[in-house]
Amino acid sequence: MSTPAAREIRSVPSYCYNCVAGPDLMTVRVENGVATRIEPCHAAAAIHPGLGRVCVKAFGLVQKTYNPHRVLAPMKRTNPRKGRNEDPGFVAISWDEALDTIAARLRDIRARGLLDDAGLPRVAATFGHGGTPQSYMGTFPAFLSA
């Protein structure tokens, strides 16, 4: 007869950068190395406008992290036809192939000129919604400016 394995349960202080309203301080409950729940950070109640509570969006982070349908690798569209009833035919590709594809396209744009005939930029980027602080983007702004 085997004994049940001991459960290791920890509370890990962290913060949520799920949107531009943060960062919200929070505590992540971890059981045997797996995040199982988002909890308030009661220790921050005196200094946090939400009294240590996170907004409702943070509670979905555990589901995002362990969703079996999440994207785990760069994806490439194989069907050039676009439309509501068209299957894009996405397939997983390596990071090398993805970065090589992007680099080739950016080199082509640079060779043709950063502005088109109307004087508009050939490259545009969006980061979700207005007001996203640059600090949320890591090294991406430096990559775009290069």
Legacy VTK file of the C-alpha trace (Angstrom):
# vtk DataFile Version 3.0
C-alpha trace
ASCII
DATASET POLYDATA
POINTS 146 float
0.000 0.000 0.000
1.528 3.311 -1.065
1.189 6.541 0.841
-0.184 9.567 -0.970
2.456 12.035 -2.114
2.815 15.107 0.052
1.313 18.214 -1.521
3.546 21.232 -1.657
1.445 24.397 -1.459
3.050 27.828 -1.719
1.787 31.389 -2.028
3.962 33.355 -4.419
3.753 37.164 -4.412
3.608 38.584 -7.925
1.900 41.280 -9.957
-0.433 41.411 -12.938
0.516 43.231 -16.149
-2.477 41.819 -18.044
-3.571 45.324 -19.103
-2.574 48.965 -18.837
-4.503 49.438 -15.575
-1.851 47.543 -13.611
0.376 46.523 -12.195
-1.885 44.933 -9.618
-0.178 43.157 -6.758
-1.427 39.619 -6.296
-0.567 36.279 -4.780
-0.457 33.104 -6.869
-1.296 29.859 -5.114
1.020 27.120 -6.412
0.339 23.444 -5.708
3.079 20.973 -6.635
4.596 23.464 -9.065
1.307 24.344 -10.794
-0.426 27.708 -10.385
-3.968 26.959 -9.252
-5.451 30.238 -8.099
-4.988 34.003 -8.062
-5.525 35.596 -4.672
-5.422 39.164 -3.321
-2.209 40.509 -1.861
-3.491 41.455 1.584
-0.024 42.675 2.614
-0.406 45.539 0.113
-3.809 46.721 1.339
-2.361 49.834 2.958
-0.484 51.004 -0.159
-2.626 49.720 -3.052
-5.640 51.664 -4.404
-7.600 48.386 -4.685
-6.702 47.445 -1.096
-4.561 44.557 -2.350
-7.280 43.101 -4.586
-6.700 42.375 -8.270
-9.208 43.145 -10.994
-11.256 40.349 -12.502
-8.957 40.012 -15.555
-6.136 38.619 -13.415
-8.251 35.629 -12.411
-8.103 34.359 -16.013
-4.301 34.211 -16.049
-4.210 30.649 -14.686
-6.531 29.516 -17.489
-4.402 31.318 -20.089
-1.248 29.698 -18.753
-2.497 26.117 -18.866
-5.015 26.245 -21.750
-4.261 23.220 -23.967
-5.224 25.294 -27.031
-2.780 28.154 -26.376
-0.265 29.035 -29.062
3.057 27.379 -28.200
5.097 28.206 -31.306
5.126 30.757 -34.123
2.337 30.079 -36.610
2.360 30.437 -40.402
-0.709 30.936 -42.556
-0.813 28.402 -45.411
-4.040 29.524 -47.105
-3.591 32.876 -48.892
-7.357 33.317 -49.312
-8.873 35.424 -46.573
-12.505 35.620 -45.597
-15.063 34.746 -43.001
-15.508 31.197 -44.269
-11.850 30.552 -45.135
-9.694 28.311 -42.975
-6.354 30.142 -42.580
-4.570 26.790 -42.394
-2.153 27.850 -39.675
0.774 25.494 -39.041
3.455 25.678 -36.383
6.931 26.723 -37.569
10.292 27.076 -35.857
11.462 30.336 -34.319
14.289 30.405 -36.864
11.845 30.226 -39.774
9.590 32.866 -38.215
12.427 35.314 -37.543
13.964 34.701 -40.978
10.580 35.408 -42.635
10.102 38.649 -40.712
13.694 39.753 -41.316
13.358 39.148 -45.077
10.169 41.209 -45.227
11.693 44.053 -43.216
14.840 44.054 -45.385
12.610 44.305 -48.472
10.728 47.262 -46.968
13.967 49.019 -46.082
15.269 48.457 -49.635
12.082 49.963 -51.145
12.102 52.860 -48.667
10.401 53.238 -45.305
7.735 55.515 -46.821
5.465 54.661 -49.735
4.672 56.915 -52.723
2.106 58.817 -50.656
4.628 59.469 -47.882
3.032 56.995 -45.477
5.029 54.456 -43.444
5.231 50.973 -44.971
5.339 49.396 -41.493
2.683 49.930 -38.830
2.306 48.225 -35.478
-0.407 48.073 -32.855
-0.072 46.924 -29.274
-3.645 46.242 -28.225
-5.144 49.454 -26.961
-4.182 53.079 -26.459
-2.136 54.114 -23.497
0.075 51.025 -23.376
3.250 52.178 -21.618
6.499 51.564 -23.452
7.803 49.670 -20.421
5.227 46.914 -21.140
6.831 46.233 -24.516
10.304 45.097 -23.466
12.793 45.433 -26.317
10.122 45.594 -29.043
10.289 49.402 -29.536
14.058 49.156 -30.058
13.496 46.352 -32.567
10.977 48.457 -34.507
13.206 51.516 -34.580
16.094 49.414 -35.935
LINES 1 147
146 0 1 2 3 4 5 6 7 8 9 10 11 12 13 14 15 16 17 18 19 20 21 22 23 24 25 26 27 28 29 30 31 32 33 34 35 36 37 38 39 40 41 42 43 44 45 46 47 48 49 50 51 52 53 54 55 56 57 58 59 60 61 62 63 64 65 66 67 68 69 70 71 72 73 74 75 76 77 78 79 80 81 82 83 84 85 86 87 88 89 90 91 92 93 94 95 96 97 98 99 100 101 102 103 104 105 106 107 108 109 110 111 112 113 114 115 116 117 118 119 120 121 122 123 124 125 126 127 128 129 130 131 132 133 134 135 136 137 138 139 140 141 142 143 144 145
